[in-house]
Amino acid sequence: MDDITKTLTQLARKARDSRVPYNNDSSQHYAMFSGAICNVLSTDIALFTYAQIIDGLPTDEVAYDRRSPGLHGDHPIEHHVDLCPGALERAREFRQSFDPAILSFDPKLLKSYRRAAVGLKEFNTRLTELVAAAIHEIAVILFQLDLRLHQGDVDAIVQWKEDDEDVAPRATIFNHPHYLDDDVYPDGEADVVGYWAEDRILGGVTVFDRRAEEATPEQPPNAYFLSCRRRHTDRYWQLLDQQQQDLADFFLGKSASCPLPTLCTDDNTVRIDEQFAIIQHHVYRDIWERKPPTRQHLGLLANRPQNAGDYPEHAALIKSIKRQWGDDLEPETKE
C-alpha cells in the first residue's frame, strides 16, 4: 500500500500543479460557468455549508448527518448547536465579493467544456464537473484561511475521544467517510473538507464513468454521486437523466426551483459498491481521490448485510419471483 500511496500522491501533486484559472474570455461559455457558480453560492445550503467552515466546526446536526460520522460517546460537538456569531455574516461577505478568477481547473476539463455545444448533454456534464470542482476548491480556500470564528477550542473538539477508544479521531469533523486520504490529496486536510462540502451542497461527491468516456470520447460520461447522509445509500449511484437536466437548468438559471442537494431515490437503481467503483468500474473524478480498499476492508464489506435501501435490485428480484410463483413463493404444481 505504501507504493500505491506514493504513486497516487505523485499523481495528485502533478494534477494540482497543472491546474489553470478559467480566465474571462468574454465567451458565452465563461458567462454560463460564472453564472452557475453564482447560482450555487446563492443557495441557503451553500451559504450554511461554507459558514460552518468559517466557524471552524459543523453544527451537531450536520456532524451526525452521515452514515459513518466517526463520532463516539458524549462527543463535545453535540454542544455546537448553532453557528457562532459572525460566521454567517462572513460567508455572506465572501459570497458578495467572490471572483471566479481565484479558482483553477484541470486544463483538459476546461478544453472539453469550451468546445461542447451549449444545450447538449456533453455541455451539461462538463459544466456539472466544473461546478463540483469549484464547490470543492472554494471549501479548500476557506478552510486554509483558518478563520475559526468558533468561540472555543476547535482542536480540542476535533481531537476529542473517549479514554478507552482505540481509534484515532479523524483529522477534521468536516469529512466524507469515503474521502479521508489526506496523505494523498494535494491540499491535504483541506481537500477532505472539500469533498465534505461537495456532499453537503450537491448531495454527493460528483464522479464519472471514465471507462465509457475513454471508449467513446464523443459521448458524455454518466454522472454518479457518492453520498454519505444518514438513511441514504453509501453506494455510488448514477443520476437519472432528469436529475442531471434539473441540475443543469438550475446552474444556467433556467429553473427557479433549486434541486440542491440532489439525493438518491428508489428510482436510482444503477448503483456500484464503493469498494469496486474505481478499480473495477473506473468510476471516479480523479484517479487518485481514493486509495484501493485493504483486504480487511473488503472482508468487512463482504460480511455486511445487503439491505433493500442500498440494494434495490434485490427488491426487484423478489418482486419478479413473487410475480412468477405467487406471494407465498411456492411454485404451482400440476396434478
C-alpha positions in Angstrom: 0.0 0.0 0.0 2.9 2.3 0.6 4.0 2.2 -3.1 0.4 2.8 -4.1 0.1 5.7 -1.8 3.3 7.2 -3.1 2.1 6.8 -6.7 -1.3 8.3 -6.0 0.3 11.2 -4.1 2.6 12.0 -7.1 -0.4 11.9 -9.5 -2.3 14.2 -7.2 0.5 16.7 -7.0 1.0 16.7 -10.7 -2.7 17.3 -11.2 -2.7 20.2 -8.8 0.4 21.8 -10.4 -1.2 21.5 -13.9 -4.4 23.4 -13.0 -5.0 26.7 -14.7 -7.5 29.5 -14.0 -10.6 30.0 -16.2 -9.8 33.5 -17.4 -12.7 35.6 -18.5 -12.6 35.4 -22.3 -16.0 37.2 -22.8 -17.4 34.0 -24.2 -20.9 32.6 -23.7 -19.3 29.5 -22.1 -17.5 31.7 -19.5 -20.6 33.6 -18.7 -22.6 30.4 -18.2 -19.8 29.0 -15.9 -19.6 32.1 -13.9 -23.4 32.3 -13.6 -23.6 28.7 -12.5 -21.2 29.3 -9.6 -23.1 32.4 -8.5 -26.4 30.4 -8.7 -24.9 27.7 -6.4 -23.5 30.3 -4.0 -26.9 32.0 -3.8 -28.5 28.9 -2.2 -29.1 28.5 1.6 -27.3 25.1 1.6 -24.1 26.6 0.1 -24.2 29.6 2.5 -24.7 27.4 5.5 -22.1 24.9 4.4 -19.4 27.5 3.9 -20.3 29.3 7.1 -19.6 26.2 9.0 -16.1 26.1 7.6 -15.6 29.7 8.5 -16.9 28.9 12.0 -14.4 26.1 12.3 -16.9 23.3 13.2 -20.1 21.9 11.8 -23.2 22.1 13.8 -24.1 19.0 15.7 -27.0 18.1 13.4 -24.8 18.3 10.3 -21.9 16.4 12.0 -24.1 13.5 12.8 -26.0 13.6 9.4 -23.7 10.8 8.0 -23.8 7.1 7.6 -20.4 6.8 9.4 -19.9 10.1 11.3 -16.8 8.7 13.2 -18.1 10.4 16.4 -18.5 8.3 19.5 -19.7 8.6 23.1 -20.7 12.0 24.5 -18.8 13.9 21.9 -18.4 17.7 22.6 -19.7 18.5 19.1 -23.1 17.8 20.5 -23.0 21.2 22.2 -22.3 23.1 18.9 -26.0 23.5 18.1 -25.7 26.8 16.2 -23.1 28.7 14.2 -21.0 31.0 16.3 -21.6 34.8 15.9 -20.1 36.3 12.7 -19.8 33.0 10.7 -22.9 33.5 8.6 -22.1 37.2 8.0 -18.5 36.4 6.9 -20.0 33.7 4.5 -22.3 36.4 3.0 -19.4 38.8 2.6 -17.4 36.1 0.8 -20.3 35.4 -1.5 -20.8 39.0 -2.4 -17.1 39.6 -3.2 -16.5 36.2 -4.9 -14.4 36.3 -8.0 -14.2 33.0 -10.1 -10.6 34.0 -11.0 -9.4 32.6 -7.7 -10.3 29.1 -8.9 -8.2 26.8 -11.1 -9.1 23.7 -13.0 -7.8 20.7 -15.0 -6.9 22.2 -18.4 -8.4 19.1 -20.1 -11.7 19.7 -18.5 -11.7 23.3 -19.5 -10.9 22.4 -23.1 -13.8 19.8 -23.1 -16.2 22.4 -21.7 -15.2 25.1 -24.1 -15.7 23.0 -27.2 -19.0 21.4 -26.0 -22.1 22.8 -27.8 -24.4 24.7 -25.5 -27.6 22.8 -24.9 -26.2 19.3 -25.4 -25.8 16.7 -22.7 -22.0 16.9 -23.1 -22.1 20.6 -22.2 -24.3 20.0 -19.2 -22.0 17.2 -18.0 -18.8 19.3 -18.3 -20.5 22.2 -16.6 -21.5 19.9 -13.7 -18.0 18.7 -13.3 -16.7 22.3 -13.3 -19.2 23.3 -10.7 -18.3 20.3 -8.5 -14.6 21.2 -8.7 -15.4 24.8 -7.9 -17.5 23.9 -4.8 -14.6 21.7 -3.7 -11.9 24.4 -4.2 -14.0 27.2 -2.5 -14.1 24.9 0.6 -10.4 24.3 0.4 -9.7 28.1 0.2 -12.0 28.9 3.1 -10.5 26.1 5.3 -7.0 27.3 4.5 -7.8 30.8 5.6 -8.2 29.2 9.1 -10.7 31.9 10.3 -12.1 29.8 13.1 -14.7 32.1 14.5 -15.9 29.4 16.9 -15.9 30.6 20.5 -13.8 27.9 22.0 -11.0 25.4 21.3 -11.7 23.9 17.9 -8.7 21.5 18.1 -9.9 20.1 21.4 -13.2 19.2 20.0 -11.8 17.7 16.7 -9.2 15.6 18.6 -11.6 14.5 21.4 -12.1 10.8 22.0 -13.2 8.6 24.9 -10.4 7.3 27.2 -10.9 3.7 26.2 -11.3 4.4 22.5 -8.5 2.9 20.3 -9.3 4.5 17.0 -7.8 7.9 16.5 -10.2 10.8 15.6 -10.3 11.8 12.0 -8.2 14.8 11.0 -11.3 17.0 10.7 -15.0 16.7 11.5 -15.7 18.2 8.1 -15.3 14.8 6.4 -16.9 12.4 4.0 -16.1 8.9 5.3 -15.0 7.6 1.9 -12.7 10.6 1.2 -10.2 10.6 4.1 -6.8 10.2 2.3 -5.3 13.5 3.3 -1.8 12.0 2.9 -2.5 11.7 -0.8 -4.5 14.8 -1.6 -2.5 17.8 -2.9 -4.1 20.1 -0.4 -4.1 17.5 2.4 -6.7 18.0 5.1 -8.3 20.9 3.2 -9.3 18.5 0.4 -11.0 16.3 2.9 -13.1 19.4 3.7 -13.7 20.0 0.0 -15.2 16.6 -0.5 -17.4 17.1 2.5 -18.7 20.4 1.1 -19.5 18.8 -2.3 -21.6 16.2 -0.5 -23.4 18.7 1.7 -24.2 21.1 -1.2 -24.7 18.9 -4.3 -25.9 15.7 -2.5 -22.7 13.7 -3.1 -19.2 13.8 -4.4 -19.5 14.0 -8.2 -17.8 11.3 -10.2 -18.0 9.9 -13.7 -17.8 6.7 -15.8 -14.3 7.2 -17.2 -14.2 3.8 -18.9 -17.2 4.7 -21.1 -15.7 8.2 -21.7 -12.4 6.6 -22.9 -14.2 4.1 -25.1 -16.5 6.8 -26.7 -15.0 10.2 -26.2 -17.7 11.8 -28.3 -20.3 10.7 -25.7 -20.6 12.4 -22.3 -19.9 10.0 -19.4 -22.6 9.0 -16.9 -22.5 11.1 -13.7 -22.6 9.4 -10.3 -22.8 10.7 -6.8 -21.2 9.1 -3.7 -23.2 10.3 -0.8 -22.8 9.9 2.9 -26.0 11.3 4.5 -27.8 9.3 7.1 -30.6 7.0 5.9 -29.2 7.3 2.3 -27.2 4.8 0.4 -23.4 4.9 0.7 -23.0 3.1 -2.7 -22.2 5.1 -5.8 -25.5 5.9 -7.6 -26.0 7.0 -11.2 -28.0 10.2 -11.6 -31.1 9.9 -13.7 -31.1 11.9 -17.0 -33.8 14.2 -15.5 -31.8 14.8 -12.3 -28.8 15.8 -14.4 -31.0 18.1 -16.5 -32.5 19.6 -13.4 -29.0 20.4 -12.1 -28.0 22.0 -15.4 -31.2 24.0 -15.6 -30.5 25.4 -12.2 -26.9 26.1 -12.9 -27.9 28.0 -16.0 -30.7 30.0 -14.4 -33.4 28.3 -16.4 -35.3 27.0 -13.3 -36.2 28.8 -10.2 -36.6 25.5 -8.4 -33.4 24.5 -6.5 -32.6 20.8 -6.8 -29.8 21.0 -4.2 -29.0 18.8 -2.6 -29.9 16.1 -5.1 -30.4 12.8 -3.2 -30.8 9.2 -4.2 -34.3 7.8 -4.6 -35.7 4.3 -5.3 -35.6 5.3 -9.0 -31.8 5.5 -8.9 -31.4 1.8 -9.5 -27.9 1.9 -11.2 -25.5 1.6 -8.2 -22.0 0.4 -7.6 -20.4 -0.9 -4.4 -17.9 1.7 -3.2 -15.0 -0.8 -3.0 -15.3 -1.7 -6.7 -16.1 1.7 -8.3 -12.6 2.9 -9.1 -10.6 -0.3 -9.7 -13.2 -2.4 -11.5 -15.7 0.1 -13.0 -13.4 3.2 -13.5 -15.9 5.5 -11.9 -14.1 8.5 -10.4 -13.4 12.2 -11.0 -9.7 11.9 -10.2 -7.9 8.5 -10.2 -6.1 9.5 -7.0 -9.1 10.5 -5.0 -9.4 7.2 -3.0 -6.9 4.5 -2.1 -7.7 1.0 -3.1 -9.5 -0.9 -0.3 -7.5 -3.1 2.0 -8.1 -6.8 2.4 -9.5 -6.1 5.9 -11.9 -3.5 4.4 -13.0 -5.9 1.7 -13.6 -8.6 4.3 -15.8 -6.4 6.4 -17.9 -5.3 3.4 -18.3 -8.9 2.2 -20.0 -9.8 5.5 -22.2 -6.7 5.7 -25.9 -7.4 5.3 -27.3 -6.0 2.0 -30.5 -4.1 2.8 -33.1 -3.1 0.4 -32.3 0.6 0.7 -28.8 0.1 -0.5 -29.6 -2.7 -3.0 -32.9 -2.0 -4.8 -32.0 -4.7 -7.2 -32.8 -7.3 -4.5 -36.3 -5.9 -4.1 -36.8 -6.1 -7.9 -35.7 -9.7 -7.8 -38.1 -10.6 -5.1 -41.0 -8.9 -7.0 -40.1 -10.9 -10.0 -40.1 -14.1 -8.1 -43.5 -13.2 -6.5 -45.0 -12.5 -9.9 -43.8 -15.9 -11.1 -44.7 -18.0 -8.0 -47.2 -16.0 -6.1 -46.9 -14.2 -2.7 -46.2 -17.5 -0.9 -43.1 -18.0 -3.1 -44.3 -21.6 -3.6 -44.4 -22.9 -7.2 -47.7 -24.2 -8.5 -47.8 -27.9 -9.1 -49.7 -29.7 -11.7 -51.8 -32.8 -10.7 
